[in-house]
Structure formats: C-alpha cells, structure tokens
Amino acid sequence: MNKYIAIVYNTTSYVYKFRINLIKEIKKLGYRVIVISPKDGYVDKLKEEGIEHHHINISQYGMIKWDPILGQLLKTIFYV
C-alpha cells in the first residue's frame, strides 16, 4: 500500500524555507510527499530535492474563499 502525505500551503517558498527538513524526514519513513501550493521561484528547488509539486491557484495574500479551493485541492489529490 502506498503512503502519501500532502503538504498544502499558500506559498511554495514557505514550504521550502521552513518545512524542507520535515519533508526529508517524512520521505525517509517511506512516504510519498506531495507539496500543493502556488507555483513560485521555489518549485524548482523542491524538485531538485526530489519532492513532487502540484500547483493550486490560491492567493498568497488576504482572505480566501474555501469552496473553490477545496474543489481544486480535491481534483489535485485525486489526479495524482
């Protein structure tokens, strides 16, 4: 059985700067880690580390509506 962990955040730069070590440790435990966030300059850095990234179109600023985002997130997860 495949084990997956999805990390969802509103900026890829945050995930890379503050969660990269956590992601590496999770991968060592045998999980497939998928980062779901807007594409920015840090996506290539994640890919260099062997971490899978999927784009989700959410705002990096201010308030967000969850209904469209939840639908987008579910589509992303189920098409992986």
N, C-alpha and C positions, 0 to 999 in steps of 0.2 A: 504494500500500500504506500502510495506517495504521500509525503507530508509537506504541506505548504504553509507558509506564513506570508501574509500580505501586510506591508507597511504602507499606510496611506497618510500623506501629509500634503500641505498646500505649497510647499517649495521643496524641490529636489536638493537645493543647496543645504537646507537644514538637515535633511536625512544624511547627506554625505558628511557634513561637518560634525554632527552630534550623535549619529547612530551607526556609523560605519563599523566601529568595533563590536557593537552588539550584533549587527548583521553577520559579521565574520564568525562570531562565536555560534550563532544560530546555525549557520551553514556547516560548521564543524560537527554539529549534532545530527547532520543528515537531512536537514530541512531545505526545501527549495524556497528561497526568499524572493519575493516579488515586490518591488517598490512601485507604488502607484502615486504619481504626482505630476504636476505640470512640467513640461519639458523646459529645461533651462541649461545653463552652461555646465552643470554638474552631471548631466546624464552620461556624457562620455566617460567621466571619472568613475561612475558606478559600473559602467560596462567594462572598463579596464580592470576592475576588481572582480569581474565575473558575476556581477549582480544584474538580474533581469529588471528592466524598467518598462512600465506601461504608462502612457500619457493619459491624464484625465484633465479635462478643461474646467478647472476651478480657479477662482480668484485668489490671488496671493494677499489681497488687502480687503479689509472691511467685512461686512455681513454677507452671508451666502444663503441661498435657498437650498435646502437639503433634498427636496423631491427630485429635481433633475440630476443632482449629483449622485444620489443613491441609485437612480436608474443607470447612469453612466458607469458607476462603480460595479454594479452587478453585471453589466454587459462585459466589462473588462475582465472581471474574475472568471466568469463562465466561458469566455472565449480563450482563456489561457491554455 
